[in-house]
Amino acid sequence: MKEFGYQRPSQVRDALTLVAEDEGARFLGGGTNLVDLMKDGIETPTRLVDVRRLPLDGVRETPDGGLVIGATTTNSDVAAHPEVRGRYPALSQAVLAGASGQLRNMATVGGNLLQRTRCGYFADPSQQCNKRSPGSGCSAITGDHHNHAILGWSDHCVATHPSDMTVALAAFDAAVRYETLDGRHEIPLSEFYLPVGETPHRETVLPPGALITAVTLPAAAASPRSRYRKVRERASYAFANVSVAAALDVEEGVVRGSRIALGGLASRPWRAHVAESALRDAPATADRFGTAADAELCAARPLRDNAYKVMLARNLIVAVLTELAHRAE
């Protein structure tokens, strides 16, 4: 590991200044992703600016009835918070599905949004990876890609986003607050992650030196009848092959509204707008759920070894929506 500096400011402005002064500086939250990448030589910061002492933790209600979740709030605290569990249960379920208790006790909300892909080629400096080394190529396209993207990928990268939390946040129309030396900003999560395109190394719209300060959940998106389910290759703490975060509003057997987001299928959380449109004012039946899932997944472009994800995603969407419909009866 290369030598690096370490500082723990107590004010946001001080943290921003420290990073602005050093092009190689990085913010450090729980370190559950960044430190691993440093050990592998993928990340080589010259300075770590620890943000855990900044006044950015906790969950509080907004004047309109939504929630603000501070960026340094641990995953464990998010999952256990009564307002999250009661009003946005799919978010609590997603966090609990994401990692071991030890990791959840350290990992932060801001770090979760920015965690890097778990593609094996990204983590191996000897392999070609446009996300790690722009212009070098993508070894996964012809290599081991059984758990890679089937939606939204490009010839430059087929990696998936690893986060469970962000899938639920996408379903609930979350927004990301961040701060720069120029002031405070907020952007919808739907615009936070960039498409892969020709620049997979550019993952978010955050400007250099920006610090995520919070995530907001609108009151209008609250849904006590919501669910997160995840299919993985082993029962304990593996990344998703496919995951679904969904909420369903059913009246007299008819879908009045739905929220569906998918994980494990793309480089970012995938909001299933096509499926949601297909369900509006439709009967809340398994057949109709399957039709909506097919409409969303017709855009899938599976690779040689991951076509199984299309049917897996379809079945999981149908299963989750059927469960939610039965709760409404």
C-alpha positions as CSV (number, residue, x, y, z in Angstrom):
1,M,0.0,0.0,0.0
2,K,1.3,3.4,-0.9
3,E,1.9,6.0,1.8
4,F,-1.0,8.5,2.3
5,G,-2.0,11.3,4.6
6,Y,-5.0,11.1,7.0
7,Q,-7.1,13.9,8.5
8,R,-10.4,14.1,10.4
9,P,-12.0,17.5,10.1
10,S,-15.1,18.4,12.2
11,Q,-16.7,20.8,9.8
12,V,-17.9,20.2,6.2
13,R,-16.2,23.3,4.9
14,D,-12.8,22.2,6.3
15,A,-13.3,18.7,4.7
16,L,-14.1,20.3,1.3
17,T,-11.0,22.6,1.6
18,L,-8.7,19.7,2.4
19,V,-9.8,17.8,-0.7
20,A,-9.7,20.9,-2.9
21,E,-6.0,21.4,-1.9
22,D,-4.9,17.9,-3.0
23,E,-5.9,16.4,-6.3
24,G,-5.2,12.9,-5.0
25,A,-7.3,13.3,-1.8
26,R,-10.4,11.2,-1.2
27,F,-13.2,11.3,1.3
28,L,-13.4,8.3,3.7
29,G,-16.6,7.1,5.3
30,G,-16.8,3.6,6.7
31,G,-14.0,2.5,4.3
32,T,-15.7,-0.9,3.5
33,N,-15.1,-0.4,-0.2
34,L,-12.4,2.2,-0.5
35,V,-9.9,0.5,1.8
36,D,-10.3,-2.8,0.0
37,L,-9.5,-1.1,-3.3
38,M,-6.5,0.6,-1.8
39,K,-5.2,-2.8,-0.7
40,D,-5.6,-4.1,-4.2
41,G,-3.8,-1.1,-5.7
42,I,-6.9,0.1,-7.6
43,E,-7.3,3.2,-5.5
44,T,-4.1,5.2,-4.6
45,P,-5.2,8.3,-2.7
46,T,-2.5,10.7,-1.5
47,R,-4.7,11.8,1.4
48,L,-7.8,10.4,3.2
49,V,-10.2,12.9,4.6
50,D,-12.3,11.1,7.2
51,V,-15.9,12.5,7.2
52,R,-17.2,10.4,10.2
53,R,-16.9,13.3,12.6
54,L,-18.9,15.7,10.4
55,P,-22.4,16.6,11.6
56,L,-24.0,14.6,8.8
57,D,-25.6,11.6,10.5
58,G,-29.1,10.7,11.6
59,V,-32.6,10.4,10.1
60,R,-35.0,13.2,10.4
61,E,-38.5,14.1,9.1
62,T,-38.9,16.9,6.6
63,P,-41.6,19.6,6.8
64,D,-43.6,17.9,4.1
65,G,-43.4,14.5,5.8
66,G,-40.5,13.0,3.9
67,L,-37.2,11.9,5.4
68,V,-33.6,13.2,5.2
69,I,-30.9,10.6,5.9
70,G,-27.5,12.0,6.6
71,A,-24.6,10.8,4.6
72,T,-22.6,9.4,7.5
73,T,-25.5,7.5,9.0
74,T,-24.5,3.9,9.1
75,N,-26.4,1.3,7.2
76,S,-27.4,-0.4,10.4
77,D,-29.0,2.7,11.7
78,V,-30.9,3.2,8.5
79,A,-32.2,-0.3,8.5
80,A,-33.3,-0.1,12.2
81,H,-34.9,3.3,12.1
82,P,-38.7,3.1,12.9
83,E,-39.7,5.7,10.2
84,V,-37.7,3.9,7.5
85,R,-39.1,0.5,8.6
86,G,-42.7,1.8,8.8
87,R,-42.9,4.1,5.7
88,Y,-40.2,2.8,3.4
89,P,-39.8,-0.9,4.4
90,A,-38.2,-1.9,1.1
91,L,-35.3,0.3,2.0
92,S,-34.7,-1.3,5.3
93,Q,-35.0,-4.8,3.7
94,A,-32.5,-3.8,1.0
95,V,-29.9,-2.6,3.6
96,L,-30.3,-5.8,5.6
97,A,-29.8,-7.9,2.4
98,G,-26.7,-6.1,1.5
99,A,-23.9,-7.2,3.9
100,S,-23.0,-8.7,7.2
101,G,-23.8,-6.9,10.5
102,Q,-20.2,-5.9,11.0
103,L,-20.1,-4.2,7.6
104,R,-23.5,-2.5,8.1
105,N,-22.1,-1.1,11.4
106,M,-19.3,0.6,9.5
107,A,-20.7,1.4,6.0
108,T,-22.3,4.8,5.4
109,V,-25.1,6.0,3.2
110,G,-22.8,8.3,1.2
111,G,-20.3,5.6,0.7
112,N,-23.0,3.1,-0.4
113,L,-24.0,5.5,-3.2
114,L,-20.4,5.7,-4.4
115,Q,-19.2,2.1,-4.0
116,R,-17.5,0.7,-7.1
117,T,-18.4,-2.3,-9.2
118,R,-17.4,-5.8,-8.0
119,C,-16.3,-6.9,-11.5
120,G,-13.3,-9.2,-11.1
121,Y,-11.5,-7.5,-14.0
122,F,-11.9,-4.1,-12.4
123,A,-10.3,-5.4,-9.3
124,D,-7.3,-7.0,-11.2
125,P,-4.8,-4.5,-12.5
126,S,-3.4,-7.1,-14.9
127,Q,-6.7,-7.2,-16.8
128,Q,-8.3,-4.8,-19.3
129,C,-10.9,-2.5,-17.7
130,N,-12.2,0.8,-19.2
131,K,-13.7,1.7,-15.8
132,R,-10.3,1.4,-14.1
133,S,-8.0,2.4,-17.0
134,P,-10.0,4.3,-19.8
135,G,-9.3,3.1,-23.3
136,S,-7.7,-0.3,-22.2
137,G,-10.7,-2.4,-23.2
138,C,-13.3,-4.6,-21.4
139,S,-12.1,-8.2,-20.7
140,A,-15.5,-9.1,-19.3
141,I,-17.3,-8.9,-22.6
142,T,-15.6,-12.1,-23.9
143,G,-14.5,-13.4,-20.4
144,D,-16.3,-14.2,-17.2
145,H,-19.6,-12.2,-17.3
146,H,-22.2,-14.5,-15.9
147,N,-23.2,-11.9,-13.3
148,H,-22.8,-8.8,-15.5
149,A,-25.3,-6.4,-17.1
150,I,-28.1,-7.2,-19.5
151,L,-29.6,-3.7,-19.6
152,G,-28.0,-0.4,-20.5
153,W,-24.4,-1.7,-21.1
154,S,-22.1,-0.6,-23.9
155,D,-19.2,-2.1,-25.7
156,H,-17.0,-0.2,-23.2
157,C,-18.3,-1.8,-20.0
158,V,-20.7,-4.5,-18.9
159,A,-20.2,-4.3,-15.2
160,T,-23.2,-3.9,-12.7
161,H,-23.7,-1.6,-9.8
162,P,-23.3,-3.6,-6.6
163,S,-25.5,-1.6,-4.2
164,D,-28.8,-3.0,-2.7
165,M,-29.6,0.3,-0.9
166,T,-29.6,2.3,-4.1
167,V,-32.2,0.0,-5.8
168,A,-34.7,0.8,-3.1
169,L,-33.8,4.5,-3.1
170,A,-34.4,4.5,-6.9
171,A,-37.9,3.0,-6.4
172,F,-38.7,5.7,-3.8
173,D,-37.6,8.7,-6.0
174,A,-34.8,9.6,-3.7
175,A,-32.6,12.7,-4.2
176,V,-29.0,13.2,-3.4
177,R,-27.7,16.3,-1.5
178,Y,-24.1,17.3,-1.9
179,E,-21.9,20.3,-1.1
180,T,-19.0,21.9,-2.9
181,L,-17.0,25.0,-2.0
182,D,-19.5,26.9,-4.2
183,G,-22.5,25.9,-2.1
184,R,-25.2,23.3,-1.6
185,H,-26.9,21.3,-4.3
186,E,-29.5,18.5,-4.8
187,I,-30.1,16.2,-7.7
188,P,-32.6,13.3,-8.2
189,L,-31.1,9.9,-7.9
190,S,-32.4,9.1,-11.3
191,E,-29.9,11.7,-12.7
192,F,-27.1,11.0,-10.3
193,Y,-25.6,8.0,-12.1
194,L,-24.3,8.5,-15.6
195,P,-25.0,6.0,-18.5
196,V,-22.1,3.8,-19.4
197,G,-21.6,5.1,-22.9
198,E,-18.0,5.6,-23.9
199,T,-16.9,6.8,-20.5
200,P,-17.6,4.1,-17.9
201,H,-14.9,5.6,-15.6
202,R,-17.3,8.6,-15.1
203,E,-19.9,7.0,-12.9
204,T,-21.8,10.0,-11.3
205,V,-22.5,13.7,-12.0
206,L,-20.7,14.8,-8.9
207,P,-18.1,17.5,-9.6
208,P,-14.6,17.0,-8.4
209,G,-14.2,17.5,-4.7
210,A,-18.0,17.3,-4.0
211,L,-19.2,15.7,-0.7
212,I,-22.5,13.9,-0.4
213,T,-24.3,15.2,2.7
214,A,-27.6,13.5,2.7
215,V,-30.3,11.5,0.8
216,T,-33.9,12.6,0.8
217,L,-37.0,10.5,0.5
218,P,-40.2,12.4,-0.6
219,A,-43.4,11.9,1.4
220,A,-45.3,11.1,-1.7
221,A,-43.2,8.0,-2.3
222,A,-43.8,6.5,1.1
223,S,-45.3,3.0,0.8
224,P,-45.7,0.8,3.9
225,R,-46.7,-1.9,1.3
226,S,-43.3,-2.3,-0.4
227,R,-40.8,-5.1,-0.7
228,Y,-37.2,-5.8,-1.6
229,R,-36.1,-9.2,-2.7
230,K,-32.8,-10.4,-3.9
231,V,-31.5,-13.5,-5.7
232,R,-27.9,-14.4,-5.1
233,E,-25.6,-17.3,-5.6
234,R,-25.3,-18.1,-1.9
235,A,-27.5,-17.4,1.1
236,S,-25.2,-15.1,3.0
237,Y,-24.0,-11.7,1.9
238,A,-23.4,-12.1,-1.8
239,F,-24.0,-9.5,-4.5
240,A,-27.3,-9.7,-6.4
241,N,-27.8,-11.7,-9.5
242,V,-31.1,-9.9,-9.7
243,S,-33.0,-7.8,-7.2
244,V,-36.3,-6.0,-7.1
245,A,-37.6,-3.1,-5.0
246,A,-41.3,-2.6,-5.5
247,A,-44.4,-0.9,-4.1
248,L,-47.9,-1.5,-5.3
249,D,-51.1,0.5,-4.9
250,V,-54.1,-1.7,-5.5
251,E,-57.8,-0.7,-5.3
252,E,-60.5,-3.3,-5.9
253,G,-58.1,-5.5,-7.8
254,V,-56.8,-2.8,-10.1
255,V,-53.3,-1.3,-10.0
256,R,-53.5,2.4,-9.4
257,G,-49.8,2.9,-9.2
258,S,-46.5,1.1,-8.8
259,R,-42.9,1.6,-8.2
260,I,-40.4,-0.9,-9.5
261,A,-36.6,-0.7,-9.5
262,L,-34.2,-3.5,-10.5
263,G,-30.6,-4.3,-9.3
264,G,-27.9,-6.6,-10.6
265,L,-28.9,-5.9,-14.2
266,A,-27.2,-2.6,-15.2
267,S,-24.4,-0.2,-14.3
268,R,-26.8,1.7,-12.1
269,P,-30.1,1.1,-10.3
270,W,-32.7,0.4,-13.1
271,R,-36.0,2.1,-12.7
272,A,-38.6,0.0,-14.5
273,H,-40.7,2.8,-16.0
274,V,-41.9,0.7,-18.9
275,A,-43.3,-1.9,-16.5
276,E,-44.9,0.7,-14.3
277,S,-46.7,2.2,-17.3
278,A,-47.9,-1.2,-18.4
279,L,-49.4,-1.8,-15.0
280,R,-51.3,1.5,-14.6
281,D,-55.1,0.8,-14.3
282,A,-54.5,-2.9,-15.1
283,P,-55.8,-5.9,-13.2
284,A,-53.5,-6.9,-10.3
285,T,-52.9,-10.4,-11.6
286,A,-49.8,-12.5,-12.1
287,D,-50.5,-12.7,-15.8
288,R,-50.5,-8.9,-16.1
289,F,-47.4,-8.6,-13.9
290,G,-45.6,-11.0,-16.3
291,T,-46.7,-8.9,-19.3
292,A,-45.4,-5.8,-17.6
293,A,-42.1,-7.5,-16.8
294,D,-41.8,-8.7,-20.4
295,A,-42.3,-5.2,-21.7
296,E,-39.5,-3.9,-19.5
297,L,-37.1,-6.7,-20.3
298,C,-37.5,-6.7,-24.0
299,A,-34.7,-4.1,-24.0
300,A,-32.3,-6.6,-22.5
301,R,-29.2,-7.6,-24.4
302,P,-27.7,-10.6,-22.6
303,L,-24.2,-11.7,-23.2
304,R,-23.0,-15.2,-23.9
305,D,-23.4,-16.5,-20.3
306,N,-25.9,-14.3,-18.6
307,A,-29.2,-14.8,-20.5
308,Y,-30.5,-16.6,-17.5
309,K,-31.0,-13.1,-15.9
310,V,-33.8,-12.3,-18.2
311,M,-36.1,-15.1,-17.0
312,L,-34.8,-14.7,-13.4
313,A,-35.7,-11.0,-13.4
314,R,-39.1,-11.7,-14.9
315,N,-40.0,-14.3,-12.3
316,L,-38.8,-12.2,-9.5
317,I,-40.8,-9.2,-10.6
318,V,-43.9,-11.3,-10.9
319,A,-43.3,-12.9,-7.5
320,V,-42.8,-9.6,-5.6
321,L,-45.8,-7.9,-7.2
322,T,-48.0,-10.9,-6.6
323,E,-47.0,-10.9,-2.9
324,L,-47.8,-7.2,-2.7
325,A,-51.1,-7.6,-4.4
326,H,-52.1,-10.4,-2.0
327,R,-51.3,-8.0,0.9
328,A,-53.8,-5.5,-0.5
329,E,-56.7,-8.0,-0.5
